[in-house]
């Protein structure tokens, strides 16, 4: 019988190479399609594999939780305050099999930097009523539902509580978008409406402008305001920064900022309507041995109002050790741009 006899050509087997099937080999047994498998790729389906792609589809259906972590330990020395050691955490877990619409977020930040000058997490207790005495009061958790998330913006609804008893609950919703303008300039407006059980209703709009320059420079100007329903006046903050990537492992930034309230309180209250503060900060950031480990040196100077109505110049310096899972983008010492889940407007060298 000829090797090209059509009776010896089965689905997916090429017998033109001279294989003799007249010796009693049953080629039908190895290609049992009664289970509904596709044998167009010519593989043995007796093990129950889908050979249209050559992989096990059961493994393709397994989804793992995506975890983003930023863990910072810092030692700060400030005039009149001595040395302070603080630890902050920001962890986000995208729950699997839910198309990344649900995220569990844990935030712990005992630093005053959480409210100066532009809050990175507006509407949370960490941002609106920071605490430094009790480590549990500095932390809160929330569950976010993302109704919209693309490369140019997102919108989510979240509910959470502070780690205290009785719980201090809050609800917030945030919308953010980033749009390109002329000459690579981008604008990033956002708005956060929130309710906290000890503050009531409020809203925090944020507006950022940015422009990348040649030679790995990027300029960012951010502005924010927080208005409470139950309190007259509003909190405000502004900061302009210029960053430069020196190499794939080092970057620097210079920032000038101001923050305060239109109607500051004579005494400290729950709304944190304090006096105006002006500051200038320099940051040196370096990747350390691993792509997720960074060290940062940040000297700064604040110009604050004292009890007599005058102003004092208060120098400070902070040394930070940070674990950050954002990869190459974490090299930039610009927290707002790095922490937003949007593409960066500047390439990061490898």
C-alpha angles and dihedrals in degrees: 000000000000118000088230093056107132090226089069097050112093129181108294097357120110111203095176088101089076103264109159111222093178091085092083102270111153107216093178094070094064095051105053107166096174089106092060097252123153111239098179088116091057100237131137110267097185087105092056099251126153103233098186087095100013095241138100107261091204090068092048090059093057110101124191127211114257112227127194118188135186114178118176130184116185141179114209130189118192132174109262093008103068121208124337130185116204138172127204130186134194115180128172124188119190106208113232127242091024098092089252092288095125122060129178111212129192119189127184118173123155094174127105087225086082089078101031118117110325117010116231093202106033118188096032125111088242090062102034102036108019117190127201105175104062116047092209092053090057091062133072137168132210140180114225129201113200110209091174131021127161138143090274103044151334143215127204143171118217140183127188151137143232118253094255138099122269087033121244103219131198140179126201141168125202135192123189133171134175121208132183120234131183122314095016091299114145134196124206116190122179138171130201122193115191147171124206122184094230097039107033124214126348145153133218119196118191127192124189131185122192140177129183117214133197120281093039098296123144129184122202129181117189130187132183142174132188121204124189124202093218098044131063119230125024142245118250138187139176134181135178119196138179118200132185131193106221097183140337088282106034137055137166135203138189118202134183118192146164134195140173145113134284090225107026120197121245088221131030113271139171093272093060093225094167134161123286118277130194124197145171122205135187120197131195112190127185136179109237121211094303131055090240099046122085138174122203133191115198121178114183144171126215128197107206135172114249131211093270094057096258128106132251129205107229118188121199140172130204130195115198134190111196138188109202128174095195091098121209094356090063088072090078111090090218107107098189095053093043097046096050112089092233130108114270117248091225130059116244114218118237 
